[in-house]
Amino acid sequence: MKDYLKFLKRLPKKHRLQLIKTVEAIAAGELSNLDIKQLDKDHKVHRCRVGKIRILFQKRGEKNFILDIGFRGDIYKNL
């Protein structure tokens, strides 16, 4: 099982549902209302901020792929 799925399962239901909606929006390409910042221009890695939690994703053509989800202090250590 992917690490970010384990992370989501440990969260309270309210936060988990909010993150799932955000992940679905990222996957659908609906990025206009999200707090997104590009981290790496070469690899097209972006982060989406949802409170203290960050979602890292990569753009490949028209699609977005989730790389990792975690708290802000831990998520950038794996980049």
MODA-V227288 format. One line per field, one symbol per residue. phi: phi as a letter, one per 20 degrees, with the letter a starting at -180 (. if undefined). Layout:
# MODA-V227288
phi->???
This chain:
# MODA-V227288
phi->.ffffffffeffgffffffffffffffenedfddedceecffdleccdecmedddebcecmedddfeacafgfdfefef
